[in-house]
Amino acid sequence: MPSESRTLPSSFRDPSGFLFDREGGLYRQVNRIYKDHYDQLLSSGLYKALTERGLLVRHDEVDISPPDPQLAYKVIKPQLVSFISYPYEWCFTQLKEAALAMLKIQKTAFDFGMSLKDASAFNIQFVDGRPLLVDTLSFEKLRMKPWVAYRQFCQHFLNPLLLVAYKDFQLNQLSRIFIDGIPMSLTSRLLPFRTRLRPSLASHVHLHALSQKYFSTRTVRVRERQVRPVSLAGLVESLESLVRRLSLRLKKTEWAHYYQETNYTPEGFEWKKKTVEEFLDVMKPETVWDLGANTGVFSRLASRRGIKTVAFDVDFIAVELNYRDCLDQNERNLLPLVMDLTNPTPAIGWENRERKSLLERGPVDAALALALVHHLAISNNLPLPKIAEFLSRICRWLVIEFVPKTDSQVQRLLATREDIFEHYTRSDFEEQFSRPFLIVKVAPIKGTERTLYLMKNYRCP
């Protein structure tokens, strides 16, 4: 393999090919074993149909030396995705939209004599606000046999959707533990008994789990079983109908309606938005992370300027509401995601390298940390030096808000615990943050005791 090429750790399981980077460019080697399927993808018109409908990543064939010439058929250069997200960072409607996109791709593939051999949720990314299949090598020529990706679709999409819809939204985090998808047996045990009385759920979950258990303890001889096209289409139609009917009951959570209960005056709130916009003019970022974004009011100050913006929040319902607004307004530059900054997404998978940590996906040009520090410092006992160090690792520019102890929101946090935070003062805050950052501007927020800061990271150019 040429020394300048590096195979991506997330791309080693598929014998059809792999992703690699070279001199800052992302490429995919297509292996000869996949030649016939790749050729049919293009010649049949399936690639054209899917890319025109915004369902499959576009690519160009390029004339560069492949990393592994003995295996190589072609090298392609796919469209870049500005931010890689993972299913356990998605809200319910994002996962539902991704599932429906995967099923739509499968239905379209039938029309061109092909089928999905993979239905991994990790193959979906959100680009321009919509789910997009980014694995070009997921297709195979259609053969009259059971859908090989059926179980994977259920474990990666259907099971987490059902657990969130019928039990609790926090169960989506099981996808972080089970990287190959939430097992059928576990899903069957966790779902309420009444789901066994619904034919679609009984078939796709409970009987599916029983069949897996039955065959897991028996040695069977695999035979090629012919399946009529109408049966394959019927399976996909049944899954699509089931997924479409699923809905999330929006429970009241601690932070989902934060902006309705904030202690800013209307004038102070508008002044804060205006100041953040002025800071954006100074920073001129191409990418922004909004940390503790809630429903995305301040995220949209960046995204509506054409800046690729990721809005992180720990509150699943706040993220859900944010994404629904993105759909309603057809927003292309904002990606809401679920993220607990006190326990951010780790690197997981084989050798802890298949899926990147949050830190590995940075640094970002600019980060917003508005009304956040007091929650980290007081609710979660994080010392100011630790917060400053963490933020310095993820961004080049930082817009951050300091909320003093005299603020009513901080008083509410301190109402049920001893005040052991003697170093939580504005002077200590400035001292600790001025070590990794240059404080460029300081702007007290009108009508409050809060202060906005614009900072530039010493370590990043």
C-alpha positions, 0 to 999 in steps of 0.5 A: 500500500502506498505510504501516502494512503491510509485506510479508514478504520470504519471501512474494513469489514466489507470485501467489496472495497474500502475507504481511504484518504490520501493527501487530505482527499477521501476515496473508496477502492472498489475491489474486483470481487464487486465488479459486476454489482458496481457495473450494474449499479451504474449501467442499470440507471439505479445510481442515477435514479438514487442520486437525483432523488437525494438518496445516495451519495454522488461520486466520481471515478478517478484515475489514481493508483489504488492502495491495493492494486491486486484487489482493485477494480476502480477508485471513486471519490465520493461527495464529502459529508461535513459532519459524521453522526451516529444513530445513537446521537439521533432523535426519534424522527431522525432515526425514523426518516433514516429508516424510511429512506433506507426502505425507499432505497430498497424499493427503488433498487427492486425496479432496477434489478438490484437489492441492498445487501447492507442496511446498517444505520451507520451507512446513513448520514444527514446531508443538507438536512436529509438522510443520505446513503453514503455506502456506494457498495451496499448493492447487489444484483437481485436474486430471488432469495430472502432479503439478506439485510432484513435482520440488520434493518430490524436491529439497526432501525426498527428495534430502536424505533419501537423501544423509543416509541413504546418504552422510553426515548433513552433506550435509543442509547442501546445502539451505542452499546450494541454496535451491530444493532439492538438484538431481536431477543432483547427488543422482544423482552423489553417491549410491552406484552400488547405488542405481541397482539399486533400482527406486524410487530408479532411478525417482525419482532417477536416471531423473528426473535423466536426464529433466531433463538431456534436456529442459534442452537441447531445446525442447519444446512443452508439452501438457496430458497427461491422467493418471488419478487412480490414477496420481497416487495411485500416485506419491504412494504410491511416494514415501511407501513409499520415504521410510518405508523410509529410516533413519539409522545412528547413528554415534558422534560427539564429543558425542552421548553427552556426558552419559554421559561428563561429569565431574560427580558425580551430586550435582553434576549434580543440583545444577546442574539444581536451580539452573537451575530456580531461575534459570528461576523468577527469569526467568519466560521465555515462550521459551528457547534452549538453546545447545549443548543436546546431547540436551536434558537442560537444555532440558527443564527449561524445556520441561516447564514449558510454556516454548517451548524451542529446543534448538540443537546442532552435533552432528547425532546429538545433535539426532537423539537429542533429537528422537526423545525428543521423539517418544517422549514426545510433547513439544509445547514442545521443538524440537531444531535443528542449529546451529553457533554459530561459523557460525550460520544466515545470511540467504539467498535473494533480497536475503539476505532470504527466509530469516532469520538466527539473529540476526533470529529473536531476541532470545529471553526467555532463553538457556542457555549451559551448558558452552559458553563454553570450547568457543567460546573455546578450541576456536574461538579466540573472545575473551570480548568477542566471545562476550559481545557475541553473546549480548547480541544474542540474549537478555534473560536469560542462564544461563551456565556458566564452566569454568576451565582447571583443569577436566578438559574444558578440559585435554582441549581444551588437550592438543593445542594451545598455551595462548595463552588468557591472558585465559581466566580467571574474572575476565576472564570476569566483566569482559567479561560485566558490560559488556552484562549485569548479573550477578544471581546467582553459583552455584558448582557443587557438587563442581566448579570450575565456576560458574553465572551468572544475568545480565540484559541491560542493553539489553533491557527 
